[in-house]
Amino acid sequence: MADEDVTKDQTTQLEWRGNAPVSKAFDDVYYSAENGLEETNFVFLSGIGAPDVWAGKDHFVVAETGFGTGLNFLATWKKWEESETEGRLTFISVEGYPLSEDALEEAHQTFPEIEPYAADLRAAWPPAAPGFHARSFANGKIRLILIFGQAAEAFARLNASVDAWYLDGFAPAKNPDMWSDALMDQIARLSHVGTRFATFTAAGFVKRALRDRGFLVEKTPGYGRKRERLVGEAQAPQDLDPQPTTRPEWADLGQPNEGSVAVVGAGIAGASVAAALQARGRRVTLISTPERPCASRVPAAILSPRFMRERTPAAEFFTSAYAYSCAFPAYRKAWAEVPGVHQLPKNAADADRLDEIRTALHWGNDWLSAADQGFLLPRGGSVDASLALEEVCSSVPQTQMTVAKIEKAGPVWRLLGEDGQVLTADIVVLATGIGTSDLLATDDCPELRPNRGQVELVGADAAPTLPLESIAYGGYVTAETAGFRTIGSTFDRMEAVSDSDHEPNKDDRLRILAMLDEIVGVKIAEDVVERSWAGVRATTADHLPFVGPVPKGGEARAQYAPLAKDAKLRGLGTPPLHDGLYMLAGLGSKGYQYGPILGDYLAAMICGDPLPLPDNLIAPLHPLRDLVRTLKRSKA
């Protein structure tokens, strides 16, 4: 099905045929009427040889064609825990017709033995937004990458190495796209020698398609009324003709890196990547510099997405990051007691834009609902920033050090402190905001623009006419956290940063209060403000963060100089990168919204795990894009 149709049936409840839920789109059952859980265990788990197949593995990756009610995922999670393996499981699945939470709950009621897992899945269920939705369970031991969209196109955007496949689309006669040559090509591309598969069908064309792509295929007894099914493994998986990547050659991520990691910067960006690395079993040290101002020390943060009319990789990122942060386990204790965000229009034109967005999204009332003005985001809201930051990095080893310089010393990196302290690590991640340029050579650091922001704190009862939930209107008001409501924020571009930029001023307070009065219609006297806070954010020219390996800027400039004459030129080779050096910066005012998913993305990149963001987002987030853009524009 086409992407634009992905969400149309999102809020449709299930139909039932006896004990089996039925898809309206394909008039086929999601699982056997006899016993769906027993069928899953027989066809898929036994079909790939679980739990023996993952015994002793540090990390095992299962991919599935057709998430449906999530029964296969939940059964695999249960089996994984029962097997008491010490490794990690990543489960990747694609779904073209995502169900509503109510429909999931209805289907899950049939199987009380998986209810603890099913409840966690439903609590983390994303909106029916096309694209990648990564989720983490069981303290990071279980990861789900759920992709909403057409199967072949979805897997074409996936960066992963799969250890086992569940081929579980609806019957080939009713849903041929889930058994197409294009999808089979992607299955081969993402497999390696020894990758196993299992499927309920024994259709001849499925057997031939897999054999043609290097899989050993065996017919075995089927479940229930099905006489036969197919199982097997890849002997020489052949990349026949996968959909070519649209990623430019300069957007290379290098090779995964082994060894210890030093994460410099203990704001929400650094804390998120450090926690994500530790959850993957890596030895991590998080380096904080308490005496240096940090934008993450804002009193409270609001989680409200940036909406775009256009369907672009950036728009997909904004949605995925928002939904990920709403389900981020480390934020659970930090949420304001009153949930939700009321998105208000700034003016008449903005009202039309918000109405257009609400109509187009089809998210369902649990994620977006109508209001007299704008709309409500029930899953958004406000978090106590200090509590959220504390929870994210609570189990990560930390050390205090003012890093003045980093340098490569043979196979390791040396971090030199201002006080003479020296630390070494195999890998360094710079999550130092606007201070990143102080630690990188000028040619190596993409442009980070300082942006000053000030917020005002008032007592929870200072403005009784304000709604209790968070509101966003160009500015914002958080719900009550720690007895206060935070009103923000200014966005002032600066040429350079001075100590005074971290000090609040009266003019900005008046601007913030005037905007609240003008758009929301709520007056708050200046003397009612309890205190102000100011900080400097790192922003980028295109409003997307820089995430990935740090390039050798001088060499890269020479290598890609021909792009100044022909911006579409290919064949210039992969970029020169600093081995074991990465950066995560430029989150702007959305640190608490972008930090969690980008920390996970960077950790997956370093560890060689399946990436929780699609292939066509690598270039828009890559640190080298700034230099490439500059070269291309120099032609004009």
C-alpha positions as CSV (number, residue, x, y, z in Angstrom):
1,M,0.0,0.0,0.0
2,A,1.1,3.6,-0.5
3,D,2.5,5.6,2.3
4,E,-0.4,8.1,2.2
5,D,-2.8,5.3,3.1
6,V,-0.8,4.0,6.1
7,T,-2.9,5.5,8.9
8,K,-6.4,5.4,7.5
9,D,-7.6,2.4,9.6
10,Q,-5.6,3.3,12.7
11,T,-8.7,3.8,15.0
12,T,-10.7,0.9,13.5
13,Q,-11.6,-1.8,15.9
14,L,-10.9,-5.4,15.1
15,E,-13.5,-7.8,13.6
16,W,-13.6,-11.3,14.9
17,R,-14.0,-14.7,13.3
18,G,-14.6,-17.0,16.3
19,N,-11.5,-16.5,18.5
20,A,-9.4,-15.0,15.7
21,P,-9.1,-11.2,15.0
22,V,-9.6,-10.4,11.3
23,S,-8.0,-7.7,9.2
24,K,-10.7,-5.7,7.3
25,A,-8.2,-4.7,4.6
26,F,-7.3,-8.3,3.7
27,D,-10.2,-10.4,5.1
28,D,-7.7,-12.7,6.8
29,V,-7.0,-13.6,10.4
30,Y,-4.1,-12.2,12.4
31,Y,-3.5,-15.5,14.0
32,S,-5.1,-19.0,14.4
33,A,-8.5,-19.3,15.9
34,E,-7.3,-22.5,17.6
35,N,-4.6,-20.9,19.7
36,G,-2.6,-18.0,18.3
37,L,0.1,-18.0,20.9
38,E,0.7,-21.8,20.5
39,E,0.8,-21.2,16.7
40,T,3.5,-18.5,17.2
41,N,5.6,-20.7,19.3
42,F,5.3,-23.6,16.9
43,V,5.7,-21.8,13.6
44,F,8.1,-19.0,14.4
45,L,10.0,-19.6,17.6
46,S,10.5,-23.3,17.1
47,G,10.9,-22.6,13.3
48,I,14.1,-20.6,13.9
49,G,15.3,-22.9,16.7
50,A,14.6,-20.7,19.7
51,P,15.8,-20.5,22.4
52,D,18.9,-22.4,21.4
53,V,19.6,-20.2,18.4
54,W,20.3,-17.2,20.6
55,A,22.1,-19.0,23.4
56,G,25.4,-17.4,24.3
57,K,24.8,-14.5,21.9
58,D,25.5,-10.9,23.1
59,H,22.9,-9.6,20.7
60,F,20.3,-11.3,18.5
61,V,18.2,-9.5,15.9
62,V,14.8,-10.8,14.7
63,A,13.0,-9.1,11.8
64,E,9.3,-9.7,10.9
65,T,7.1,-8.9,8.0
66,G,3.8,-7.9,9.5
67,F,3.5,-6.7,13.2
68,G,-0.3,-7.0,13.4
69,T,-1.3,-7.4,17.0
70,G,2.3,-7.8,18.2
71,L,1.8,-11.4,19.3
72,N,5.0,-12.7,17.7
73,F,7.0,-9.9,19.4
74,L,5.4,-10.6,22.8
75,A,5.9,-14.3,22.5
76,T,9.6,-13.8,21.6
77,W,10.1,-11.4,24.4
78,K,8.6,-13.9,26.8
79,K,10.7,-16.8,25.5
80,W,13.8,-14.6,25.7
81,E,13.3,-13.9,29.4
82,E,12.4,-17.5,30.1
83,S,15.6,-18.6,28.5
84,E,17.5,-16.4,31.0
85,T,20.0,-15.3,28.3
86,E,22.2,-12.5,29.3
87,G,22.3,-10.9,25.9
88,R,20.1,-8.3,24.2
89,L,17.2,-8.8,21.7
90,T,16.3,-6.4,18.9
91,F,13.0,-7.1,17.2
92,I,12.3,-5.2,14.0
93,S,8.8,-5.3,12.4
94,V,6.9,-3.5,9.7
95,E,3.2,-2.8,9.7
96,G,1.2,-1.1,6.9
97,Y,-2.1,-0.9,8.9
98,P,-1.2,-0.1,12.5
99,L,-4.0,-0.9,15.0
100,S,-5.3,1.4,17.7
101,E,-4.4,0.8,21.3
102,D,-7.9,-0.3,22.0
103,A,-7.7,-2.9,19.2
104,L,-4.4,-4.2,20.6
105,E,-5.8,-4.5,24.1
106,E,-8.8,-6.4,22.7
107,A,-6.6,-8.9,20.9
108,H,-4.2,-9.3,23.9
109,Q,-7.0,-10.2,26.3
110,T,-7.1,-13.6,24.7
111,F,-3.6,-14.4,26.1
112,P,-3.3,-13.6,29.8
113,E,0.1,-15.3,30.0
114,I,1.7,-12.4,28.0
115,E,-0.3,-9.5,29.6
116,P,2.6,-8.0,31.5
117,Y,4.6,-7.7,28.3
118,A,1.5,-6.6,26.3
119,A,0.7,-3.8,28.8
120,D,4.3,-2.4,28.4
121,L,3.9,-2.6,24.6
122,R,0.6,-0.7,24.6
123,A,1.9,1.9,27.0
124,A,4.7,2.6,24.5
125,W,2.5,2.4,21.4
126,P,3.3,5.2,18.9
127,P,0.9,7.3,16.9
128,A,0.1,5.9,13.4
129,A,2.7,8.1,11.8
130,P,4.7,6.6,8.9
131,G,8.3,5.9,9.6
132,F,10.5,4.4,12.3
133,H,9.4,4.1,15.9
134,A,12.0,2.6,18.3
135,R,11.1,1.5,21.8
136,S,13.1,0.1,24.7
137,F,11.9,-2.4,27.3
138,A,13.3,-4.4,30.3
139,N,16.1,-1.8,31.0
140,G,17.2,-1.8,27.4
141,K,17.6,-5.6,27.0
142,I,14.6,-5.8,24.7
143,R,14.4,-3.3,21.8
144,L,11.6,-2.9,19.3
145,I,12.0,-1.0,16.0
146,L,8.5,-0.7,14.6
147,I,8.2,0.7,11.1
148,F,4.9,1.9,9.8
149,G,4.7,1.7,6.0
150,Q,4.9,-0.6,3.0
151,A,7.2,-3.5,3.7
152,A,9.7,-3.4,0.9
153,E,10.1,0.3,1.1
154,A,10.4,0.2,4.9
155,F,13.1,-2.5,4.9
156,A,14.9,-0.6,2.0
157,R,15.5,2.2,4.5
158,L,16.7,-0.1,7.3
159,N,20.4,-0.4,8.3
160,A,20.7,-3.8,10.1
161,S,22.1,-7.3,10.1
162,V,19.3,-9.7,10.8
163,D,19.8,-13.1,12.5
164,A,16.3,-14.5,12.0
165,W,13.2,-13.7,10.0
166,Y,9.5,-14.3,10.8
167,L,7.8,-14.1,7.4
168,D,4.3,-13.4,8.6
169,G,2.3,-11.3,6.2
170,F,-1.2,-12.2,5.4
171,A,-1.8,-15.1,3.0
172,P,0.1,-14.7,-0.3
173,A,-3.1,-14.8,-2.2
174,K,-4.7,-12.0,-0.2
175,N,-1.6,-9.8,0.4
176,P,0.9,-10.4,-2.4
177,D,3.0,-7.3,-1.6
178,M,4.2,-8.9,1.6
179,W,5.7,-11.7,-0.6
180,S,7.0,-9.7,-3.5
181,D,10.3,-9.9,-5.2
182,A,11.2,-6.4,-4.0
183,L,10.6,-7.5,-0.4
184,M,12.6,-10.8,-0.9
185,D,15.5,-8.7,-2.2
186,Q,15.5,-6.7,1.0
187,I,15.3,-9.9,3.1
188,A,18.4,-11.2,1.3
189,R,20.2,-7.8,1.6
190,L,19.7,-7.7,5.4
191,S,20.7,-11.3,6.0
192,H,24.0,-13.0,6.5
193,V,25.3,-16.5,6.3
194,G,23.4,-18.5,8.9
195,T,20.4,-16.2,9.1
196,R,17.3,-18.3,9.8
197,F,13.8,-17.9,8.7
198,A,10.4,-19.4,9.4
199,T,7.0,-18.9,7.8
200,F,3.5,-20.5,8.0
201,T,3.2,-20.8,4.3
202,A,4.6,-23.5,2.0
203,A,3.7,-21.7,-1.3
204,G,5.9,-22.8,-4.1
205,F,6.8,-19.3,-5.3
206,V,7.9,-18.3,-1.8
207,K,10.1,-21.4,-1.6
208,R,11.6,-20.6,-5.0
209,A,12.1,-16.9,-4.2
210,L,14.1,-17.7,-1.1
211,R,16.2,-20.4,-2.8
212,D,17.0,-18.0,-5.6
213,R,18.4,-15.6,-3.0
214,G,20.7,-18.1,-1.4
215,F,18.6,-19.7,1.3
216,L,18.4,-23.4,2.1
217,V,14.6,-24.1,2.3
218,E,13.0,-27.0,4.0
219,K,9.3,-28.1,4.2
220,T,8.2,-29.2,7.7
221,P,4.8,-30.0,9.2
222,G,2.5,-27.0,9.6
223,Y,0.4,-25.9,12.5
224,G,-3.2,-27.0,12.9
225,R,-4.9,-27.5,9.6
226,K,-1.9,-26.4,7.6
227,R,-0.1,-29.4,6.3
228,E,3.3,-27.8,5.7
229,R,5.4,-24.7,6.4
230,L,8.8,-23.5,5.4
231,V,12.0,-23.1,7.5
232,G,15.6,-22.7,6.6
233,E,18.7,-20.5,6.7
234,A,20.9,-18.4,4.5
235,Q,23.8,-20.2,3.0
236,A,24.9,-17.4,0.6
237,P,22.4,-14.6,0.7
238,Q,22.4,-12.7,-2.6
239,D,21.9,-9.0,-2.9
240,L,20.1,-9.3,-6.2
241,D,18.5,-5.9,-6.9
242,P,17.6,-4.1,-3.7
243,Q,16.2,-0.6,-3.8
244,P,19.3,1.6,-4.2
245,T,20.1,3.8,-1.2
246,T,19.4,7.5,-1.7
247,R,22.1,8.3,0.9
248,P,25.0,10.3,-0.7
249,E,28.5,8.7,-0.4
250,W,29.8,11.4,1.9
251,A,27.2,10.4,4.5
252,D,29.2,7.4,5.6
253,L,29.2,6.4,9.3
254,G,32.4,4.5,9.3
255,Q,32.8,1.2,11.1
256,P,31.5,0.2,14.5
257,N,34.0,0.7,17.3
258,E,35.0,-1.5,20.2
259,G,36.3,-0.5,23.5
260,S,35.7,2.1,26.3
261,V,33.8,5.3,25.7
262,A,34.2,8.8,27.2
263,V,31.2,11.0,26.7
264,V,32.1,14.7,27.2
265,G,29.2,16.7,28.3
266,A,26.6,15.7,30.9
267,G,23.6,17.6,29.5
268,I,20.6,15.7,28.1
269,A,22.5,14.8,24.9
270,G,25.5,13.3,26.6
271,A,23.4,11.6,29.3
272,S,21.2,10.0,26.6
273,V,24.0,8.6,24.6
274,A,25.9,7.4,27.7
275,A,22.9,5.6,29.0
276,A,22.2,4.1,25.6
277,L,25.7,2.8,25.4
278,Q,25.7,1.4,28.9
279,A,22.4,-0.4,28.1
280,R,24.3,-2.1,25.3
281,G,27.0,-3.3,27.7
282,R,29.7,-0.8,26.8
283,R,32.1,0.7,29.4
284,V,31.2,4.3,29.6
285,T,32.4,7.4,31.5
286,L,30.2,10.5,31.5
287,I,32.3,13.6,32.0
288,S,30.6,16.6,33.5
289,T,31.8,20.2,34.1
290,P,29.5,21.6,36.8
291,E,31.0,25.1,36.7
292,R,30.2,25.5,33.0
293,P,26.7,26.7,32.1
294,C,24.5,24.0,30.4
295,A,21.3,24.6,28.5
296,S,20.0,21.4,29.8
297,R,19.8,22.9,33.3
298,V,16.6,24.8,32.3
299,P,14.0,24.3,35.1
300,A,11.4,22.5,33.0
301,A,11.0,21.3,29.4
302,I,7.9,21.0,27.3
303,L,7.5,18.0,24.9
304,S,5.6,19.3,21.9
305,P,6.5,18.4,18.3
306,R,7.5,20.6,15.5
307,F,4.8,19.9,12.8
308,M,5.5,20.3,9.1
309,R,3.1,20.2,6.2
310,E,5.6,18.5,3.9
311,R,6.4,14.8,4.1
312,T,10.2,15.0,4.4
313,P,12.9,13.1,6.3
314,A,13.1,16.0,8.7
315,A,9.3,15.9,9.3
316,E,9.6,12.2,10.0
317,F,12.4,12.8,12.5
318,F,10.4,15.4,14.4
319,T,7.5,13.0,14.8
320,S,9.7,10.0,15.7
321,A,11.7,12.0,18.3
322,Y,8.5,13.4,19.9
323,A,6.8,10.0,20.2
324,Y,10.1,8.4,21.4
325,S,10.5,11.0,24.2
326,C,6.9,10.6,25.2
327,A,7.6,6.9,25.8
328,F,11.1,7.3,27.2
329,P,11.3,5.1,30.3
330,A,13.8,7.5,32.1
331,Y,11.2,10.3,32.0
332,R,8.6,8.4,34.0
333,K,9.3,10.0,37.3
334,A,9.9,13.5,35.8
335,W,6.5,14.0,34.1
336,A,4.3,16.9,35.4
337,E,1.3,15.6,37.2
338,V,-1.1,17.2,34.6
339,P,-0.4,15.7,31.2
340,G,-1.0,17.0,27.7
341,V,-0.2,20.0,25.6
342,H,-2.7,22.5,24.1
343,Q,-1.3,23.7,20.8
344,L,-2.6,27.2,20.2
345,P,-2.3,29.2,17.0
346,K,-0.2,32.3,16.9
347,N,-2.4,34.0,14.5
348,A,-5.2,33.4,11.9
349,A,-2.7,31.9,9.3
350,D,-1.3,29.6,12.0
351,A,-4.8,28.5,12.9
352,D,-5.4,27.3,9.3
353,R,-2.0,25.5,9.4
354,L,-2.8,23.7,12.6
355,D,-6.2,22.7,11.3
356,E,-4.7,21.3,8.1
357,I,-2.1,19.4,10.2
358,R,-4.7,17.9,12.5
359,T,-6.9,16.8,9.6
360,A,-4.0,15.2,7.7
361,L,-2.3,13.3,10.6
362,H,-5.0,10.6,11.5
363,W,-3.2,10.0,14.8
364,G,-6.3,9.1,16.8
365,N,-7.6,10.8,19.9
366,D,-5.1,9.2,22.2
367,W,-2.4,11.2,20.5
368,L,-4.2,14.2,19.0
369,S,-7.7,15.6,19.5
370,A,-9.6,18.6,18.5
371,A,-10.0,21.8,20.6
372,D,-11.8,25.1,20.2
373,Q,-8.5,26.6,19.2
374,G,-5.7,24.5,17.8
375,F,-5.6,21.0,19.1
376,L,-4.7,18.9,22.2
377,L,-1.7,16.5,22.4
378,P,-2.7,14.1,25.2
379,R,0.7,12.3,25.3
380,G,2.8,15.4,25.3
381,G,3.4,17.5,28.4
382,S,6.1,18.9,30.6
383,V,9.0,17.3,32.5
384,D,11.0,18.5,35.5
385,A,14.3,18.9,33.6
386,S,16.7,18.3,36.6
387,L,14.8,15.2,37.6
388,A,14.7,13.9,34.1
389,L,18.4,14.5,33.6
390,E,19.2,12.8,36.9
391,E,17.1,9.7,36.0
392,V,18.6,9.4,32.5
393,C,22.2,9.1,33.8
394,S,21.5,7.7,37.2
395,S,23.4,4.4,36.6
396,V,26.2,5.8,34.4
397,P,29.6,6.3,36.0
398,Q,30.5,10.0,36.0
399,T,33.5,12.1,36.6
400,Q,34.0,15.8,36.9
401,M,36.6,17.3,34.6
402,T,37.0,20.4,32.5
403,V,38.3,19.0,29.3
404,A,40.6,21.6,27.6
405,K,41.8,19.4,24.7
406,I,41.4,16.0,23.1
407,E,44.1,14.3,21.0
408,K,44.7,10.9,19.4
409,A,47.5,8.9,20.9
410,G,48.0,5.8,18.9
411,P,44.9,3.6,19.3
412,V,43.3,5.7,22.0
413,W,42.1,9.2,22.7
414,R,43.6,11.4,25.4
415,L,41.4,13.9,27.2
416,L,43.4,16.7,28.8
417,G,41.9,18.6,31.7
418,E,42.6,22.2,32.6
419,D,44.0,21.0,35.9
420,G,46.4,18.6,34.3
421,Q,44.1,15.6,34.7
422,V,44.3,13.1,31.8
423,L,41.8,10.4,30.8
424,T,42.1,7.9,28.0
425,A,39.3,6.1,26.0
426,D,39.0,4.1,22.9
427,I,36.1,6.3,21.7
428,V,35.1,9.8,22.5
429,V,31.7,11.4,22.1
430,L,31.5,15.2,22.2
431,A,28.1,16.3,23.5
432,T,29.3,19.7,24.5
433,G,26.8,22.0,22.9
434,I,28.1,25.4,21.8
435,G,31.4,24.4,23.4
436,T,32.1,21.7,20.8
437,S,34.0,24.1,18.6
438,D,36.5,24.7,21.5
439,L,37.5,21.0,21.3
440,L,37.6,20.4,17.6
441,A,39.8,21.9,14.9
442,T,38.1,24.7,13.0
443,D,37.9,22.6,9.8
444,D,36.5,19.6,11.7
445,C,33.6,21.3,13.4
446,P,30.3,22.1,11.5
447,E,28.8,25.5,12.2
448,L,27.0,25.7,15.6
449,R,25.2,28.9,16.2
450,P,24.7,30.3,19.7
451,N,21.1,31.1,20.6
452,R,20.2,32.7,23.9
453,G,17.0,31.7,25.7
454,Q,15.4,33.1,28.8
455,V,12.4,31.6,30.8
456,E,10.4,32.9,33.7
457,L,9.1,30.9,36.7
458,V,5.9,31.7,38.5
459,G,4.1,30.0,41.3
460,A,1.6,27.3,40.3
461,D,-1.2,29.5,41.5
462,A,0.1,32.8,40.0
463,A,-2.1,32.7,36.9
464,P,-5.4,30.9,37.8
465,T,-6.8,31.6,34.3
466,L,-4.2,29.5,32.6
467,P,-5.2,25.9,31.8
468,L,-3.6,23.3,34.0
469,E,-2.0,21.5,31.1
470,S,1.0,22.7,29.2
471,I,0.3,25.2,26.3
472,A,2.4,25.9,23.2
473,Y,1.8,29.0,21.1
474,G,5.2,30.0,19.7
475,G,6.1,30.5,23.3
476,Y,5.0,28.0,25.9
477,V,3.9,27.5,29.5
478,T,4.7,24.2,31.2
479,A,2.4,22.4,33.5
480,E,3.4,22.6,37.2
481,T,6.7,21.0,38.0
482,A,8.3,21.3,41.5
483,G,5.7,23.9,42.5
484,F,6.4,26.3,39.5
485,R,5.2,26.9,36.0
486,T,7.8,27.9,33.5
487,I,7.0,30.5,30.8
488,G,9.3,30.7,27.8
489,S,11.2,31.4,25.8
490,T,13.3,33.9,24.0
491,F,15.3,32.9,20.9
492,D,18.0,35.4,20.3
493,R,20.8,34.7,17.8
494,M,24.2,35.7,18.9
495,E,27.6,36.2,17.2
496,A,29.6,35.2,20.3
497,V,29.0,34.0,23.8
498,S,29.9,35.9,27.0
499,D,29.3,35.2,30.6
500,S,26.5,37.9,30.7
501,D,24.5,35.8,28.2
502,H,23.7,33.4,31.0
503,E,22.3,36.1,33.2
504,P,18.6,36.9,32.9
505,N,17.5,40.5,32.1
506,K,14.3,42.5,32.6
507,D,13.7,43.3,28.9
508,D,13.4,39.6,28.1
509,R,11.1,39.0,31.0
510,L,8.8,41.8,29.7
511,R,8.9,40.3,26.1
512,I,7.9,36.8,27.4
513,L,5.0,38.1,29.5
514,A,3.8,40.4,26.6
515,M,3.7,37.4,24.2
516,L,1.7,35.4,26.7
517,D,-0.8,38.2,27.0
518,E,-0.9,38.9,23.2
519,I,-1.5,35.3,22.1
520,V,-3.0,33.5,25.1
521,G,-4.8,36.5,26.6
522,V,-3.4,35.9,30.1
523,K,-1.8,38.8,32.0
524,I,0.9,38.2,34.5
525,A,2.5,41.1,36.4
526,E,6.2,41.4,36.4
527,D,6.4,41.3,40.2
528,V,4.6,37.9,40.3
529,V,7.6,36.2,38.6
530,E,9.5,34.2,41.2
531,R,12.8,34.0,39.2
532,S,14.3,33.9,35.8
533,W,16.7,31.5,34.1
534,A,18.9,32.1,31.0
535,G,21.1,29.8,28.9
536,V,22.8,29.5,25.5
537,R,21.7,26.8,23.1
538,A,23.6,25.4,20.2
539,T,21.5,25.6,17.0
540,T,22.2,24.8,13.3
541,A,21.3,26.5,10.1
542,D,18.7,23.9,9.0
543,H,17.3,23.3,12.6
544,L,18.5,19.6,12.6
545,P,21.2,18.4,15.0
546,F,24.6,17.1,14.0
547,V,24.9,13.4,14.9
548,G,27.6,11.0,13.8
549,P,31.4,10.6,13.2
550,V,33.5,13.7,13.2
551,P,35.1,14.3,9.7
552,K,38.6,15.4,8.9
553,G,37.4,18.7,7.6
554,G,40.5,19.8,5.6
555,E,40.8,16.5,3.8
556,A,37.1,16.3,3.2
557,R,37.1,19.8,1.7
558,A,39.7,18.8,-0.8
559,Q,38.1,15.4,-1.6
560,Y,34.6,16.9,-2.2
561,A,35.7,20.2,-3.8
562,P,34.4,19.0,-7.3
563,L,30.9,19.3,-5.8
564,A,31.3,23.1,-6.2
565,K,31.2,22.5,-10.0
566,D,28.7,19.7,-10.1
567,A,26.5,19.3,-7.0
568,K,25.2,15.9,-8.3
569,L,28.6,14.4,-8.8
570,R,29.2,10.9,-7.5
571,G,32.2,8.6,-7.3
572,L,34.3,10.9,-5.0
573,G,34.6,8.2,-2.3
574,T,33.7,7.8,1.3
575,P,34.8,10.6,3.6
576,P,37.9,10.8,5.8
577,L,36.7,10.4,9.4
578,H,38.4,10.6,12.8
579,D,38.5,7.1,14.0
580,G,36.5,6.7,17.2
581,L,35.4,10.3,17.5
582,Y,31.8,11.3,17.4
583,M,29.6,14.3,18.1
584,L,26.0,15.0,19.1
585,A,25.3,18.7,19.1
586,G,22.9,21.4,17.8
587,L,19.7,20.2,19.6
588,G,18.6,23.9,20.0
589,S,15.6,24.3,22.4
590,K,14.4,20.7,21.8
591,G,17.1,18.9,23.8
592,Y,14.7,16.9,26.0
593,Q,12.8,15.9,22.9
594,Y,15.6,15.1,20.6
595,G,18.2,13.8,23.1
596,P,16.8,10.4,23.9
597,I,16.3,9.2,20.3
598,L,19.6,10.7,19.1
599,G,21.5,9.2,22.0
600,D,20.1,5.8,21.0
601,Y,20.9,6.4,17.4
602,L,24.5,7.3,18.1
603,A,24.9,4.4,20.5
604,A,23.6,2.0,17.8
605,M,26.0,3.5,15.3
606,I,29.0,3.0,17.6
607,C,28.0,-0.6,18.5
608,G,26.9,-1.7,15.0
609,D,23.3,-2.3,16.1
610,P,20.3,-1.8,13.8
611,L,19.8,1.9,13.5
612,P,16.5,3.3,15.0
613,L,16.3,5.9,12.3
614,P,16.0,5.3,8.5
615,D,18.7,5.5,5.9
616,N,17.4,8.7,4.4
617,L,17.9,10.5,7.7
618,I,21.6,9.8,7.9
619,A,22.7,12.6,5.5
620,P,20.3,15.2,7.1
621,L,21.9,14.5,10.5
622,H,25.5,13.9,9.4
623,P,28.2,16.3,10.7
624,L,29.7,16.6,7.2
625,R,26.5,18.0,5.6
626,D,27.5,21.5,6.6
627,L,30.7,21.4,4.6
628,V,29.0,19.7,1.6
629,R,26.3,22.4,1.6
630,T,29.0,25.1,1.7
631,L,30.8,23.5,-1.3
632,K,27.6,23.2,-3.3
633,R,26.6,26.7,-2.6
634,S,29.9,28.1,-3.6
635,K,29.0,27.3,-7.2
636,A,26.4,30.1,-7.2
